[in-house]
Amino acid sequence: MTTTFDIHVLFDHWDRFLEGFLHTIASSAMALVGSFILGTIIAVMRISPLKLLHWIGTAYVEFIRNIPLLLVVFVFFLGLPSLGIPLDGFTSGTLGLMVYTASFIAEAIRAGIQAIPSGQGEAARATGLTYIQTMLHIVLPQAIKIVLPSISNQFINLVKNSSVLALVSGFDLMFYADLINSDTFLPLTVYTIVAIFYLVLTLPLSMVVHYMERRFRVADR
């Protein structure tokens, strides 16, 4: 094993780096959309006047947030097959990411909902809107704008956390990085290249979020 940096590793193994990169993008995108939808539903359940929904939402958040992400992934990868529901590593990792991230997004959105004056919801209900319609058209759009920075940080964390797929053969960047490193014995080169690939994903996402925050601030003035 050597500590020198050899750029030829990138070109010699470009096909595997690219395949891992595309799998990481696919997993992150699906988990991002899924976690946002699930997190929003859980957030609404947490502030629901129905005690059962409130209890389910609270239990979900408190349980999932306080266990490791890897354990959530293993539930899908090892637990479900024991019940006769086999899932491959990519699917297990993506579902684990979605379920885990949703608990943090739910808390952020719940905080945003509680920051909206209650009078707006009451006024909407007085005009004949249902509870769900009030949430969808009045409360949630404002709440999401308020907590956008917090949610965006969770999305960036989700992209980085996608490396957990490597532990369940999810064919992501880290999975192929481990294979390439076992062939080349150049860990400094291999994992530096992988770090750059992750930056290619996270830095534009961070810039887009900052742009949206500025647009929202201007629109609110």
C-alpha positions as semicolon CSV with decimal commas, in nm:
position;residue;x (nm);y (nm);z (nm)
1;M;0,000;0,000;0,000
2;T;0,130;0,344;-0,092
3;T;0,031;0,698;0,006
4;T;0,097;0,852;-0,335
5;F;-0,187;1,002;-0,536
6;D;-0,230;0,841;-0,876
7;I;-0,485;1,013;-1,101
8;H;-0,465;0,719;-1,343
9;V;-0,687;0,526;-1,102
10;L;-0,978;0,747;-1,205
11;F;-0,930;0,678;-1,574
12;D;-0,848;0,308;-1,534
13;H;-1,163;0,248;-1,326
14;W;-1,386;0,520;-1,469
15;D;-1,666;0,277;-1,553
16;R;-1,697;0,157;-1,193
17;F;-1,672;0,507;-1,048
18;L;-1,943;0,623;-1,286
19;E;-2,173;0,329;-1,210
20;G;-2,137;0,390;-0,837
21;F;-2,198;0,761;-0,887
22;L;-2,518;0,698;-1,083
23;H;-2,644;0,451;-0,824
24;T;-2,572;0,706;-0,549
25;I;-2,767;0,973;-0,740
26;A;-3,059;0,736;-0,798
27;S;-3,075;0,621;-0,436
28;S;-3,041;0,975;-0,300
29;A;-3,307;1,115;-0,533
30;M;-3,561;0,846;-0,451
31;A;-3,492;0,865;-0,078
32;L;-3,508;1,246;-0,090
33;V;-3,852;1,253;-0,248
34;G;-3,980;0,968;-0,033
35;S;-3,847;1,112;0,294
36;F;-3,998;1,453;0,221
37;I;-4,343;1,306;0,152
38;L;-4,327;1,067;0,447
39;G;-4,182;1,333;0,677
40;T;-4,459;1,576;0,586
41;I;-4,725;1,314;0,659
42;I;-4,564;1,229;0,994
43;A;-4,540;1,600;1,084
44;V;-4,910;1,650;1,018
45;M;-4,987;1,341;1,225
46;R;-4,779;1,480;1,512
47;I;-4,993;1,793;1,538
48;S;-5,318;1,616;1,456
49;P;-5,609;1,666;1,699
50;L;-5,671;1,290;1,676
51;K;-5,482;1,128;1,961
52;L;-5,414;0,805;1,775
53;L;-5,250;0,983;1,482
54;H;-5,057;1,205;1,720
55;W;-4,931;0,901;1,911
56;I;-4,828;0,715;1,595
57;G;-4,640;1,018;1,459
58;T;-4,465;1,081;1,789
59;A;-4,368;0,715;1,831
60;Y;-4,227;0,704;1,479
61;V;-4,009;1,011;1,526
62;E;-3,882;0,922;1,872
63;F;-3,802;0,563;1,778
64;I;-3,639;0,617;1,438
65;R;-3,437;0,925;1,537
66;N;-3,278;0,744;1,828
67;I;-3,149;0,433;1,653
68;P;-2,857;0,411;1,406
69;L;-2,922;0,444;1,034
70;L;-2,740;0,116;0,973
71;L;-2,985;-0,065;1,196
72;V;-3,278;0,073;0,997
73;V;-3,114;-0,047;0,675
74;F;-3,050;-0,391;0,825
75;V;-3,419;-0,421;0,912
76;F;-3,496;-0,402;0,541
77;F;-3,193;-0,600;0,424
78;L;-3,194;-0,881;0,682
79;G;-3,523;-0,852;0,870
80;L;-3,775;-0,851;0,585
81;P;-3,618;-1,150;0,404
82;S;-3,670;-1,353;0,721
83;L;-4,040;-1,274;0,680
84;G;-4,039;-1,385;0,318
85;I;-3,990;-1,038;0,167
86;P;-3,646;-1,039;0,000
87;L;-3,496;-0,703;-0,094
88;D;-3,167;-0,631;-0,268
89;G;-2,904;-0,403;-0,119
90;F;-2,994;-0,102;-0,328
91;T;-3,363;-0,118;-0,237
92;S;-3,291;-0,188;0,130
93;G;-3,046;0,099;0,156
94;T;-3,277;0,343;-0,022
95;L;-3,575;0,252;0,196
96;G;-3,360;0,277;0,508
97;L;-3,241;0,623;0,405
98;M;-3,597;0,733;0,335
99;V;-3,742;0,609;0,663
100;Y;-3,453;0,742;0,870
101;T;-3,437;1,088;0,711
102;A;-3,816;1,127;0,725
103;S;-3,805;1,135;1,106
104;F;-3,577;1,442;1,103
105;I;-3,773;1,615;0,828
106;A;-4,094;1,552;1,022
107;E;-3,957;1,735;1,325
108;A;-3,841;2,028;1,114
109;I;-4,177;2,063;0,940
110;R;-4,365;2,025;1,270
111;A;-4,164;2,318;1,408
112;G;-4,254;2,519;1,099
113;I;-4,623;2,438;1,134
114;Q;-4,622;2,546;1,497
115;A;-4,459;2,875;1,397
116;I;-4,762;2,966;1,181
117;P;-5,021;3,173;1,374
118;S;-5,309;2,948;1,471
119;G;-5,551;3,213;1,353
120;Q;-5,469;3,135;0,990
121;G;-5,581;2,776;1,029
122;E;-5,893;2,880;1,214
123;A;-5,980;3,135;0,945
124;A;-5,932;2,874;0,673
125;R;-6,156;2,629;0,855
126;A;-6,418;2,901;0,896
127;T;-6,430;2,943;0,517
128;G;-6,522;2,576;0,479
129;L;-6,183;2,417;0,416
130;T;-6,124;2,077;0,572
131;Y;-5,833;2,007;0,805
132;I;-5,633;1,846;0,522
133;Q;-5,713;2,127;0,277
134;T;-5,606;2,383;0,535
135;M;-5,277;2,203;0,582
136;L;-5,208;2,157;0,211
137;H;-5,305;2,504;0,089
138;I;-5,248;2,737;0,385
139;V;-5,020;2,600;0,655
140;L;-4,768;2,367;0,491
141;P;-4,649;2,604;0,214
142;Q;-4,562;2,865;0,477
143;A;-4,414;2,613;0,719
144;I;-4,183;2,462;0,456
145;K;-4,052;2,807;0,362
146;I;-3,970;2,873;0,727
147;V;-3,780;2,549;0,781
148;L;-3,619;2,522;0,438
149;P;-3,262;2,562;0,573
150;S;-3,316;2,283;0,823
151;I;-3,473;2,054;0,563
152;S;-3,199;2,126;0,312
153;N;-2,936;2,024;0,565
154;Q;-3,115;1,692;0,606
155;F;-3,116;1,642;0,229
156;I;-2,741;1,703;0,215
157;N;-2,692;1,461;0,504
158;L;-2,903;1,209;0,314
159;V;-2,666;1,221;0,017
160;K;-2,367;1,163;0,244
161;N;-2,548;0,893;0,438
162;S;-2,613;0,705;0,113
163;S;-2,267;0,557;0,164
164;V;-2,439;0,311;0,398
165;L;-2,544;0,121;0,084
166;A;-2,187;-0,006;0,058
167;L;-2,246;-0,222;0,366
168;V;-2,537;-0,405;0,202
169;S;-2,390;-0,434;-0,148
170;G;-2,594;-0,143;-0,280
171;F;-2,354;-0,068;-0,571
172;D;-2,306;0,293;-0,464
173;L;-1,987;0,501;-0,475
174;M;-1,844;0,359;-0,155
175;F;-1,920;0,003;-0,264
176;Y;-1,720;0,044;-0,583
177;A;-1,452;0,244;-0,403
178;D;-1,389;-0,053;-0,174
179;L;-1,365;-0,284;-0,477
180;I;-1,127;-0,050;-0,659
181;N;-0,913;-0,006;-0,349
182;S;-0,886;-0,385;-0,307
183;D;-0,751;-0,400;-0,664
184;T;-0,518;-0,101;-0,655
185;F;-0,415;-0,070;-0,288
186;L;-0,426;0,309;-0,329
187;P;-0,671;0,420;-0,058
188;L;-0,561;0,786;-0,062
189;T;-0,630;0,813;-0,434
190;V;-0,950;0,608;-0,438
191;Y;-1,123;0,774;-0,146
192;T;-1,012;1,124;-0,247
193;I;-1,175;1,067;-0,585
194;V;-1,490;0,944;-0,412
195;A;-1,490;1,253;-0,188
196;I;-1,480;1,472;-0,500
197;F;-1,775;1,281;-0,647
198;Y;-1,975;1,346;-0,328
199;L;-1,883;1,715;-0,344
200;V;-2,015;1,724;-0,702
201;L;-2,350;1,621;-0,556
202;T;-2,364;1,818;-0,232
203;L;-2,216;2,155;-0,330
204;P;-2,467;2,230;-0,611
205;L;-2,749;2,118;-0,383
206;S;-2,626;2,356;-0,115
207;M;-2,605;2,644;-0,365
208;V;-2,956;2,577;-0,495
209;V;-3,090;2,583;-0,141
210;H;-2,915;2,913;-0,061
211;Y;-3,060;3,060;-0,381
212;M;-3,411;2,948;-0,284
213;E;-3,369;3,098;0,062
214;R;-3,275;3,434;-0,087
215;R;-3,571;3,421;-0,325
216;F;-3,809;3,342;-0,041
217;R;-3,672;3,629;0,170
218;V;-3,717;3,872;-0,118
219;A;-4,069;3,746;-0,188
220;D;-4,167;3,793;0,177
221;R;-4,064;4,158;0,186
